[in-house]
Amino acid sequence: MKKTLLYFLMTLCFAAGVRAQQDKCERFSNAEYGVSFCAPTGWTVGEVKGAGKVLYGDRSGAFTRSIMMRGAAMPVTVEELADAGTLVILNAKPGGMTKIEQNGRTRFTAGKSRGVKVVFKAEYDWGATKTIQYHFEGKGKYRVTIRATILWSDPDDLEKQIDAAVTTFEVTK
């Protein structure tokens, strides 16, 4: 009984700490899709013509780490959205890309939202990138994809930092 109570109290303290951290963060949001999430610490908000707001991380030579959010009203499940996104990515061949493959797919939970996380490795003449897609339901019929692009050689903790940011994903009413 004491162990159960101790575990419960520790869980409450952890949840309160996570919530306090979320309250202090800079939220990256889209009112049309009705969603937001905390930007990773140190990332800055920019704008890409025709693409909207983008979060920018550190630069490495000519490469800049980035996170973008896309959405559309569509009558599909999050799983179907992930399937379609996977087909698009695997059939894409932007200039200089020599190979692309799916490197993982898992269910991903962010607060009350259940989503899908898909990881891809794209190889270029100059190196490799890791594209991480998170698919969620947004407001109403909106389905949202958060796409992070980092270097394949980046340390694993960078993907964990992005995961932690995306776990703060919320749908606003």
GUVOZA-195338 format. One record per residue: residue in one letter; y, z, x of N, C-alpha, C in turn; residue number from 1. Coordinates in nm, 2 decimals, padded with zeros to 4 digits. Atoms other than C-alpha are relative to their C-alpha. Example, Ala and Ser with C-alpha at 12.3 -4.5 7.8 and 13.67 -1.06 7.14 Angstrom:
2
<atom 'A',<-00.12,00.00,00.09>,<-00.45,00.78,01.23>,<00.12,00.00,00.09>,1>
<atom 'S',<-00.11,00.00,-00.09>,<-00.11,00.71,01.37>,<00.11,00.08,-00.08>,2>
END
This chain:
173
<atom 'M',<-00.12,00.00,00.08>,<00.00,00.00,00.00>,<00.13,00.00,00.09>,1>
<atom 'K',<-00.11,-00.01,-00.09>,<00.24,00.09,00.28>,<00.02,-00.13,00.07>,2>
<atom 'K',<-00.02,00.13,-00.07>,<00.17,-00.24,00.46>,<00.05,-00.10,-00.10>,3>
<atom 'T',<-00.05,00.09,00.10>,<00.23,-00.43,00.14>,<00.15,00.02,-00.03>,4>
<atom 'L',<-00.14,-00.04,00.02>,<00.56,-00.25,00.08>,<00.09,-00.05,00.13>,5>
<atom 'L',<-00.07,00.04,-00.13>,<00.66,-00.31,00.45>,<00.02,-00.15,00.00>,6>
<atom 'Y',<-00.01,00.15,00.00>,<00.58,-00.68,00.42>,<00.10,-00.05,-00.10>,7>
<atom 'F',<-00.10,00.04,00.10>,<00.78,-00.71,00.10>,<00.14,00.02,00.05>,8>
<atom 'L',<-00.13,-00.03,-00.05>,<01.08,-00.54,00.26>,<00.04,-00.10,00.11>,9>
<atom 'M',<-00.03,00.09,-00.11>,<01.06,-00.76,00.57>,<00.03,-00.14,-00.06>,10>
<atom 'T',<-00.02,00.13,00.06>,<01.04,-01.07,00.35>,<00.14,-00.01,-00.07>,11>
<atom 'L',<-00.13,-00.01,00.06>,<01.35,-00.96,00.15>,<00.11,-00.01,00.11>,12>
<atom 'C',<-00.10,00.00,-00.10>,<01.55,-00.90,00.47>,<00.01,-00.14,00.06>,13>
<atom 'F',<00.00,00.14,-00.05>,<01.45,-01.24,00.61>,<00.07,-00.09,-00.09>,14>
<atom 'A',<-00.06,00.09,00.10>,<01.54,-01.42,00.29>,<00.15,00.03,-00.01>,15>
<atom 'A',<-00.14,-00.03,00.01>,<01.88,-01.24,00.28>,<00.07,-00.05,00.12>,16>
<atom 'G',<-00.06,00.06,-00.12>,<01.95,-01.34,00.64>,<00.01,-00.15,00.00>,17>
<atom 'V',<00.00,00.14,00.02>,<01.86,-01.70,00.57>,<00.11,-00.04,-00.09>,18>
<atom 'R',<-00.11,00.03,00.10>,<02.09,-01.70,00.26>,<00.13,00.02,00.06>,19>
<atom 'A',<-00.13,-00.02,-00.06>,<02.37,-01.55,00.46>,<00.04,-00.11,00.10>,20>
<atom 'Q',<-00.02,00.11,-00.10>,<02.33,-01.82,00.73>,<00.04,-00.12,-00.08>,21>
<atom 'Q',<-00.03,00.12,00.08>,<02.34,-02.09,00.46>,<00.14,00.01,-00.06>,22>
<atom 'D',<-00.14,-00.02,00.06>,<02.66,-01.94,00.30>,<00.10,-00.03,00.11>,23>
<atom 'K',<-00.09,00.01,-00.10>,<02.83,-01.96,00.64>,<00.01,-00.15,00.06>,24>
<atom 'C',<00.01,00.13,-00.07>,<02.73,-02.32,00.73>,<00.10,-00.10,-00.06>,25>
<atom 'E',<-00.08,00.11,00.05>,<02.93,-02.64,00.69>,<-00.10,-00.09,-00.08>,26>
<atom 'R',<00.10,00.07,00.08>,<02.75,-02.82,00.40>,<00.04,-00.15,00.00>,27>
<atom 'F',<-00.01,00.15,00.01>,<02.70,-03.20,00.41>,<-00.04,-00.03,-00.14>,28>
<atom 'S',<00.03,00.02,00.14>,<02.72,-03.31,00.05>,<00.03,-00.14,-00.05>,29>
<atom 'N',<-00.03,00.12,00.07>,<02.72,-03.60,-00.19>,<00.01,00.03,-00.15>,30>
<atom 'A',<-00.02,-00.04,00.14>,<02.87,-03.53,-00.53>,<-00.08,-00.09,-00.10>,31>
<atom 'E',<00.06,00.10,00.09>,<02.73,-03.85,-00.69>,<-00.15,00.03,-00.01>,32>
<atom 'Y',<00.14,-00.03,00.00>,<02.37,-03.76,-00.59>,<-00.03,00.15,-00.04>,33>
<atom 'G',<00.01,-00.14,00.04>,<02.44,-03.39,-00.67>,<-00.08,00.08,00.10>,34>
<atom 'V',<00.08,-00.07,-00.10>,<02.29,-03.26,-00.34>,<00.09,00.04,00.12>,35>
<atom 'S',<-00.07,-00.04,-00.13>,<02.40,-03.08,-00.02>,<-00.10,00.07,00.09>,36>
<atom 'F',<00.08,-00.08,-00.09>,<02.25,-02.92,00.29>,<00.09,00.04,00.12>,37>
<atom 'C',<-00.08,-00.04,-00.12>,<02.38,-02.74,00.60>,<-00.02,-00.10,00.11>,38>
<atom 'A',<00.01,00.09,-00.12>,<02.47,-02.96,00.89>,<-00.05,00.09,00.12>,39>
<atom 'P',<00.05,-00.07,-00.11>,<02.29,-02.86,01.21>,<00.12,00.05,00.09>,40>
<atom 'T',<-00.11,-00.06,-00.08>,<02.51,-02.64,01.44>,<00.04,-00.10,00.11>,41>
<atom 'G',<-00.05,00.09,-00.10>,<02.73,-02.86,01.66>,<00.01,-00.14,-00.04>,42>
<atom 'W',<-00.01,00.14,00.05>,<02.69,-03.18,01.46>,<00.13,-00.02,-00.07>,43>
<atom 'T',<-00.13,00.03,00.06>,<03.01,-03.35,01.34>,<-00.01,-00.11,-00.11>,44>
<atom 'V',<00.00,00.10,00.11>,<03.08,-03.55,01.03>,<00.09,-00.12,00.04>,45>
<atom 'G',<-00.08,00.12,-00.02>,<03.19,-03.91,01.07>,<-00.02,-00.09,-00.12>,46>
<atom 'E',<00.01,00.10,00.11>,<03.20,-04.22,00.86>,<-00.04,-00.13,00.06>,47>
<atom 'V',<00.04,00.14,-00.04>,<03.03,-04.56,00.89>,<00.04,-00.09,-00.11>,48>
<atom 'K',<-00.04,00.10,00.10>,<03.19,-04.85,00.71>,<-00.11,-00.05,-00.08>,49>
<atom 'G',<00.10,00.05,00.09>,<02.98,-04.94,00.41>,<-00.12,00.09,-00.01>,50>
<atom 'A',<00.12,-00.09,00.01>,<02.73,-04.65,00.47>,<00.04,00.14,-00.04>,51>
<atom 'G',<-00.05,-00.14,00.03>,<02.95,-04.34,00.40>,<-00.01,00.09,00.11>,52>
<atom 'K',<-00.01,-00.11,-00.10>,<02.94,-04.01,00.57>,<-00.13,00.01,00.08>,53>
<atom 'V',<00.11,-00.02,-00.09>,<02.71,-03.95,00.87>,<00.03,00.12,00.09>,54>
<atom 'L',<-00.01,-00.11,-00.09>,<02.64,-03.65,01.08>,<-00.04,-00.05,00.14>,55>
<atom 'Y',<00.02,00.04,-00.14>,<02.66,-03.71,01.46>,<-00.04,00.12,00.08>,56>
<atom 'G',<00.04,-00.10,-00.10>,<02.47,-03.51,01.72>,<00.05,-00.04,00.14>,57>
<atom 'D',<-00.04,00.04,-00.14>,<02.49,-03.54,02.10>,<-00.03,-00.14,00.03>,58>
<atom 'R',<00.02,00.14,-00.05>,<02.52,-03.87,02.28>,<-00.09,00.01,00.12>,59>
<atom 'S',<00.08,00.01,-00.12>,<02.27,-03.98,02.54>,<00.02,-00.15,00.04>,60>
<atom 'G',<-00.03,00.14,-00.04>,<02.41,-04.29,02.72>,<00.06,-00.07,-00.12>,61>
<atom 'A',<-00.06,00.08,00.11>,<02.47,-04.55,02.45>,<-00.06,00.04,-00.14>,62>
<atom 'F',<00.07,-00.04,00.12>,<02.25,-04.37,02.19>,<00.07,00.13,-00.05>,63>
<atom 'T',<-00.06,-00.12,00.07>,<02.40,-04.12,01.94>,<-00.10,00.05,-00.11>,64>
<atom 'R',<00.09,-00.06,00.10>,<02.17,-03.89,01.74>,<00.08,00.01,-00.13>,65>
<atom 'S',<-00.07,00.00,00.12>,<02.25,-03.91,01.37>,<-00.08,00.04,-00.12>,66>
<atom 'I',<00.06,-00.03,00.12>,<02.17,-03.80,01.02>,<00.08,-00.06,-00.12>,67>
<atom 'M',<-00.07,00.06,00.11>,<02.25,-04.00,00.71>,<-00.07,00.03,-00.13>,68>
<atom 'M',<00.06,-00.03,00.13>,<02.19,-03.95,00.34>,<00.02,-00.12,-00.09>,69>
<atom 'R',<00.00,00.12,00.09>,<02.11,-04.23,00.09>,<-00.06,00.05,-00.13>,70>
<atom 'G',<00.06,-00.03,00.13>,<02.03,-04.21,-00.28>,<00.03,-00.11,-00.10>,71>
<atom 'A',<-00.02,00.09,00.11>,<02.00,-04.41,-00.60>,<-00.07,00.05,-00.12>,72>
<atom 'A',<00.07,-00.04,00.13>,<01.91,-04.35,-00.96>,<-00.12,-00.10,-00.02>,73>
<atom 'M',<00.12,00.08,00.02>,<01.55,-04.47,-01.00>,<-00.11,00.08,-00.06>,74>
<atom 'P',<00.11,-00.07,00.07>,<01.25,-04.39,-01.21>,<-00.13,00.01,00.08>,75>
<atom 'V',<00.12,-00.01,-00.08>,<01.01,-04.31,-00.93>,<-00.02,00.15,00.04>,76>
<atom 'T',<00.02,-00.13,-00.06>,<00.85,-03.99,-00.79>,<00.04,00.00,00.14>,77>
<atom 'V',<-00.03,-00.02,-00.15>,<00.94,-03.85,-00.45>,<-00.11,-00.07,00.08>,78>
<atom 'E',<00.12,00.06,-00.08>,<00.59,-03.96,-00.33>,<00.02,-00.15,00.00>,79>
<atom 'E',<-00.02,00.15,00.01>,<00.66,-04.32,-00.45>,<00.12,-00.04,00.09>,80>
<atom 'L',<-00.11,00.03,-00.08>,<01.00,-04.31,-00.28>,<-00.04,00.00,00.15>,81>
<atom 'A',<00.05,-00.01,-00.14>,<00.83,-04.20,00.05>,<-00.09,-00.12,00.03>,82>
<atom 'D',<00.09,00.12,-00.02>,<00.57,-04.48,00.01>,<00.09,-00.13,00.02>,83>
<atom 'A',<-00.09,00.12,-00.01>,<00.85,-04.74,-00.04>,<00.08,00.00,00.13>,84>
<atom 'G',<-00.07,-00.02,-00.13>,<01.05,-04.60,00.25>,<-00.08,-00.03,00.12>,85>
<atom 'T',<00.09,00.03,-00.11>,<00.75,-04.62,00.47>,<-00.02,-00.15,00.02>,86>
<atom 'L',<00.02,00.15,-00.01>,<00.69,-04.99,00.39>,<00.12,-00.07,00.05>,87>
<atom 'V',<-00.12,00.06,-00.05>,<01.05,-05.07,00.45>,<00.01,00.02,00.15>,88>
<atom 'I',<-00.02,-00.03,-00.14>,<01.06,-04.90,00.79>,<-00.11,-00.07,00.08>,89>
<atom 'L',<00.10,00.07,-00.08>,<00.72,-05.04,00.91>,<00.01,-00.15,00.00>,90>
<atom 'N',<-00.03,00.14,00.00>,<00.83,-05.39,00.82>,<00.13,-00.04,00.06>,91>
<atom 'A',<-00.13,00.03,-00.06>,<01.17,-05.36,00.98>,<-00.02,-00.04,00.14>,92>
<atom 'K',<00.01,00.04,-00.14>,<01.22,-05.53,01.31>,<00.15,-00.02,00.05>,93>
<atom 'P',<-00.13,00.03,-00.05>,<01.58,-05.47,01.42>,<00.00,-00.05,00.14>,94>
<atom 'G',<-00.01,00.05,-00.14>,<01.70,-05.63,01.74>,<-00.05,00.09,00.10>,95>
<atom 'G',<00.05,-00.07,-00.11>,<01.52,-05.51,02.04>,<-00.12,00.09,-00.02>,96>
<atom 'M',<00.11,-00.08,00.03>,<01.25,-05.32,01.86>,<-00.13,-00.07,00.04>,97>
<atom 'T',<00.12,00.06,-00.04>,<00.91,-05.39,02.01>,<-00.12,00.05,-00.08>,98>
<atom 'K',<00.11,-00.06,00.07>,<00.69,-05.16,01.80>,<00.05,00.12,-00.09>,99>
<atom 'I',<-00.03,-00.12,00.09>,<00.71,-04.91,01.51>,<-00.13,00.05,-00.07>,100>
<atom 'E',<00.11,-00.05,00.07>,<00.45,-04.68,01.37>,<00.03,00.14,-00.07>,101>
<atom 'Q',<-00.02,-00.12,00.07>,<00.42,-04.39,01.13>,<-00.07,00.11,00.09>,102>
<atom 'N',<00.06,-00.10,-00.09>,<00.36,-04.07,01.33>,<-00.03,00.13,-00.08>,103>
<atom 'G',<00.04,-00.11,00.07>,<00.31,-03.82,01.05>,<00.06,00.00,-00.14>,104>
<atom 'R',<-00.05,-00.01,00.13>,<00.36,-03.74,00.68>,<-00.05,00.14,-00.06>,105>
<atom 'T',<00.04,-00.13,00.05>,<00.37,-03.39,00.52>,<00.09,00.03,-00.12>,106>
<atom 'R',<-00.09,-00.05,00.11>,<00.50,-03.22,00.21>,<00.10,00.09,00.07>,107>
<atom 'F',<-00.11,-00.07,-00.06>,<00.83,-03.05,00.28>,<00.07,00.08,-00.11>,108>
<atom 'T',<-00.07,-00.08,00.10>,<00.99,-02.76,00.08>,<00.13,00.04,00.05>,109>
<atom 'A',<-00.14,-00.04,-00.03>,<01.36,-02.69,00.08>,<00.05,00.08,-00.12>,110>
<atom 'G',<-00.04,-00.09,00.12>,<01.44,-02.39,-00.15>,<-00.09,-00.03,-00.11>,111>
<atom 'K',<00.07,00.04,00.13>,<01.34,-02.50,-00.50>,<-00.05,-00.14,00.00>,112>
<atom 'S',<00.03,00.14,00.00>,<01.30,-02.86,-00.40>,<-00.13,-00.03,00.08>,113>
<atom 'R',<00.12,00.04,-00.07>,<00.97,-03.01,-00.31>,<00.02,-00.15,00.04>,114>
<atom 'G',<-00.03,00.13,-00.05>,<00.99,-03.32,-00.10>,<-00.12,-00.05,00.09>,115>
<atom 'V',<00.09,00.06,-00.09>,<00.81,-03.54,00.15>,<00.07,-00.03,00.13>,116>
<atom 'K',<-00.05,00.02,-00.13>,<00.87,-03.56,00.53>,<-00.09,-00.11,00.06>,117>
<atom 'V',<00.08,00.10,-00.07>,<00.77,-03.88,00.71>,<00.07,-00.03,00.14>,118>
<atom 'V',<-00.05,00.02,-00.14>,<00.81,-03.93,01.09>,<-00.05,-00.14,00.05>,119>
<atom 'F',<00.03,00.13,-00.06>,<00.82,-04.27,01.27>,<00.04,00.00,00.14>,120>
<atom 'K',<-00.03,00.02,-00.14>,<00.82,-04.37,01.63>,<00.03,-00.15,00.02>,121>
<atom 'A',<-00.04,00.14,-00.03>,<01.01,-04.69,01.72>,<00.02,-00.02,00.15>,122>
<atom 'E',<-00.01,00.03,-00.14>,<00.98,-04.84,02.06>,<00.10,-00.12,00.02>,123>
<atom 'Y',<-00.10,00.10,-00.03>,<01.26,-05.05,02.22>,<-00.02,-00.03,00.15>,124>
<atom 'D',<00.00,00.04,-00.14>,<01.30,-05.22,02.56>,<00.06,00.12,00.08>,125>
<atom 'W',<-00.07,-00.10,-00.07>,<01.52,-04.92,02.66>,<-00.06,00.14,-00.02>,126>
<atom 'G',<00.06,-00.13,00.03>,<01.30,-04.63,02.52>,<-00.05,00.00,-00.14>,127>
<atom 'A',<00.06,-00.02,00.13>,<01.18,-04.48,02.20>,<00.08,00.09,-00.09>,128>
<atom 'T',<-00.07,-00.09,00.09>,<01.34,-04.32,01.89>,<-00.10,00.07,-00.09>,129>
<atom 'K',<00.08,-00.07,00.10>,<01.20,-04.07,01.64>,<00.09,-00.01,-00.13>,130>
<atom 'T',<-00.07,00.00,00.13>,<01.31,-04.14,01.28>,<-00.07,00.10,-00.10>,131>
<atom 'I',<00.06,-00.10,00.09>,<01.25,-03.85,01.04>,<00.07,-00.02,-00.14>,132>
<atom 'Q',<-00.06,00.02,00.13>,<01.29,-03.92,00.67>,<-00.05,00.12,-00.09>,133>
<atom 'Y',<00.03,-00.10,00.09>,<01.30,-03.64,00.41>,<00.04,-00.06,-00.14>,134>
<atom 'H',<-00.02,00.06,00.14>,<01.27,-03.75,00.04>,<00.00,00.11,-00.10>,135>
<atom 'F',<-00.01,-00.11,00.10>,<01.38,-03.53,-00.25>,<00.06,-00.06,-00.13>,136>
<atom 'E',<-00.07,00.04,00.12>,<01.49,-03.55,-00.61>,<00.14,00.06,00.01>,137>
<atom 'G',<-00.13,-00.05,00.01>,<01.86,-03.52,-00.66>,<00.04,00.03,-00.15>,138>
<atom 'K',<-00.05,-00.02,00.14>,<02.07,-03.48,-00.98>,<-00.05,-00.10,-00.09>,139>
<atom 'G',<00.04,00.10,00.10>,<01.93,-03.64,-01.29>,<-00.11,-00.09,00.06>,140>
<atom 'K',<00.10,00.10,-00.04>,<01.74,-03.96,-01.20>,<00.02,-00.04,00.15>,141>
<atom 'Y',<-00.03,00.03,-00.14>,<01.88,-03.97,-00.84>,<-00.12,00.05,00.09>,142>
<atom 'R',<00.09,-00.03,-00.10>,<01.63,-03.98,-00.56>,<00.07,-00.01,00.14>,143>
<atom 'V',<-00.08,-00.01,-00.12>,<01.76,-03.89,-00.21>,<-00.09,-00.01,00.12>,144>
<atom 'T',<00.07,00.01,-00.13>,<01.65,-03.98,00.14>,<00.10,00.05,00.11>,145>
<atom 'I',<-00.08,-00.04,-00.12>,<01.79,-03.79,00.44>,<-00.08,-00.05,00.12>,146>
<atom 'R',<00.07,00.06,-00.12>,<01.72,-03.98,00.76>,<00.07,00.04,00.13>,147>
<atom 'A',<-00.05,-00.05,-00.13>,<01.76,-03.83,01.10>,<-00.06,-00.10,00.11>,148>
<atom 'T',<00.05,00.08,-00.11>,<01.73,-04.05,01.42>,<00.04,00.07,00.13>,149>
<atom 'I',<-00.02,-00.06,-00.13>,<01.69,-03.89,01.76>,<-00.09,-00.07,00.10>,150>
<atom 'L',<00.08,00.07,-00.11>,<01.53,-03.99,02.09>,<-00.14,00.06,-00.01>,151>
<atom 'W',<00.14,-00.05,00.00>,<01.15,-03.96,02.11>,<-00.01,00.11,00.11>,152>
<atom 'S',<00.01,-00.09,-00.11>,<01.20,-03.78,02.44>,<00.08,00.13,-00.02>,153>
<atom 'D',<-00.08,-00.12,00.03>,<01.43,-03.51,02.28>,<-00.10,00.12,-00.01>,154>
<atom 'P',<00.09,-00.11,00.01>,<01.28,-03.16,02.29>,<-00.04,00.03,-00.14>,155>
<atom 'D',<00.05,-00.03,00.14>,<01.07,-03.05,01.99>,<00.09,00.09,-00.08>,156>
<atom 'D',<-00.09,-00.09,00.07>,<01.32,-02.78,01.91>,<00.11,-00.07,-00.07>,157>
<atom 'L',<-00.10,00.07,00.07>,<01.57,-03.05,01.81>,<-00.05,-00.04,-00.14>,158>
<atom 'E',<00.05,00.03,00.13>,<01.34,-03.17,01.53>,<-00.01,00.13,-00.09>,159>
<atom 'K',<00.01,-00.13,00.08>,<01.29,-02.80,01.43>,<00.14,00.04,-00.05>,160>
<atom 'Q',<-00.14,-00.03,00.05>,<01.67,-02.76,01.41>,<00.04,-00.08,-00.12>,161>
<atom 'I',<-00.02,00.09,00.12>,<01.69,-03.06,01.18>,<-00.08,00.05,-00.12>,162>
<atom 'D',<00.09,-00.05,00.11>,<01.40,-02.93,00.97>,<00.07,00.12,-00.06>,163>
<atom 'A',<-00.07,-00.12,00.05>,<01.59,-02.59,00.95>,<00.12,-00.04,-00.09>,164>
<atom 'A',<-00.12,00.04,00.08>,<01.91,-02.77,00.83>,<-00.04,-00.05,-00.13>,165>
<atom 'V',<00.04,00.06,00.13>,<01.72,-02.97,00.57>,<-00.06,00.10,-00.09>,166>
<atom 'T',<00.06,-00.10,00.09>,<01.54,-02.66,00.44>,<00.11,00.06,-00.09>,167>
<atom 'T',<-00.11,-00.05,00.09>,<01.89,-02.57,00.30>,<00.04,-00.09,-00.11>,168>
<atom 'F',<-00.03,00.10,00.10>,<01.89,-02.87,00.08>,<00.00,00.06,-00.14>,169>
<atom 'E',<-00.01,-00.05,00.13>,<02.01,-02.79,-00.27>,<00.05,-00.11,-00.10>,170>
<atom 'V',<-00.05,00.09,00.10>,<02.06,-02.98,-00.59>,<00.10,00.08,-00.08>,171>
<atom 'T',<-00.11,-00.06,00.07>,<02.39,-02.90,-00.76>,<00.00,-00.05,-00.15>,172>
<atom 'K',<00.00,00.04,00.14>,<02.42,-02.91,-01.14>,<00.13,-00.05,-00.04>,173>
END
